[in-house]
């Protein structure tokens, strides 16, 4: 089973959007049983809060269901639990590494790299803008779809065989 954790600053906009987009793509590909997908925050400021209404509205608009999940924070133990820890921007990556480096397995040579940015899997690596600040949930959704499609392709086309 491939385990993916999407991470952003507060776990109310980008990372839950990526979580539900990827769950939808995996379901449509008939691969639900092969994946465990979740999301988390690097900060504590939104812990316990529900998905941002802009994210929820965008996902509803495109027919992707959500549930009543609440924001949780990334923990050092997540390095052991997940195959992929996927940040939305470079600031997220730096904060993820700060949290994860406390894990005893982090950085050992026999442990393969697990921390990426979502758009690292595309032909156009870049940060995904935070719609909390931009208000542009449409652009965030487009970027997340592009990244999730590329990540799913990467995994299905051979990662699991390595």
N, C-alpha and C positions, 0 to 999 in steps of 0.2 A: 504494500500500500504506500502510495506517495503522499506525504504530509506537507502541506503548504500553509505558511502563516504570513498573511499580508500585514504590513505595519505602516502606520502613519503617526502623526503627532498625537492626535486625540482619540482616534478610533471611533469617530462619528461620521466622517465624510468619505475620504478616499479608500482607506483600508476595508471598511465594510462594503463599499461599492465594489471593490475588487473581489472580495470574498463571494458576494452574491453573483457577480458576473461570471466568475470562474465556476462556481457551483452550477450555474445554468448551462455553461458551455460543456462541462463534464457530463451533466445529465443528458443533454442533447446528443452527445457523442456515445451515449450508452456505457459510460465508464464510471458511474457513481461509486460502485463498490471498490474501485481502484484508488480512490482519493479520499483524503480527509483534509478539509479546507476550513480555516478560521482566520481571525484577524485580531490585532492588538494595537496598543498605543505605546509610544515611548514616554509620554508624560503621564501625570496622575490627574491633571485638571478636569478631565471629562469622565473619569472612572465612575461607572454606575449610570451614566446617561445613555439615553437611547440614540439611535441613528439620527443624524441631522435631517430635518424635514426636506431639505433640498435633495439630498441623496435618496431618501425614501420616495419622494415625488418623481425623480428621474427614473428610478428603477421601476416604479409603478407604470410610468408612461411607456416604457419599452417592454412591459409584460414580465418583468423579473420579480418574483415574490421575495419578500423579506419576512422576518419574524420579530419577536420582541427582544432581541439580543441587546445587551448593554455593553458599554465600553469596558475593556479590561486592559491591564498593562502587561507588556512584554516582561518575561521573567528569565533569569539566567538559565533555568531548567529547560526553557523552550529550545535551547541549542541542541539538547539531546533528543527532544521530542519530534522535531521537524526536519525534513530533508531540505526544504527551501524556506528561508526567511527573507521576505521580499519587501523592501522599503519603497516608498513613493518618491522620495527626493534625497539629495545628498545629505541634508541635515538629519533626516531620519536615519540614514545609514550610519552616520557618526554616532548618533545616540544609541542605535541598536548595538554597535560594537562596544560602546561604553558599558552597556548593561550586560552583554553576552560575554565579555572578556573575563568576567568573574567566574565563569563556568570552567571547571578543571579540564574539560575536553577541548575547550576553545583554543585554536591555534596549534594543536598537536599535528605533526606531519601526517599521521595516519587518518586524521579527520579531514574529509574533503571540504572545500569551501562551500558554505551554505548561504552566505549573505549576498544579496543582489539588489539592484533596483529593478523595478518591473520593466521599464523600457530598455534595460540592458539586453533583453532577448530580441529586440527589434533591430531593424537596419538604421534606426535613428535614436540612439540612446540619449536620454535627457530626463530632466525632472518632470514630474506630473504636478502641475500647479494646484495649490490648495484652494478649493472653491469656498472655503470658509472666508478667505480674504478676497478672492476674485469674484465670487458670486456666479461663476460660469460653470455650472454643473454639467452642461452639455459638452464642453470641451474636455472636462475631466473624464466624463463617461467615454468619449471617443478615444482618449489616450489610454484609459484602462482597458477598453476592449482590444485595442491594438496590442497592448502588452500581454494581456491574458491569452489572446490567440497565439502569439509568438511563444509564450511560455508553454502552453498546452502542446503546441507543435514540437517544441524542443523535447518535452517529456515523452510524448507518444512516439516520436521518431527515433528513440534509441536511448534516452537517458536511463530508463529502467533496466536496460540490458547491460549497462556499464558497471 
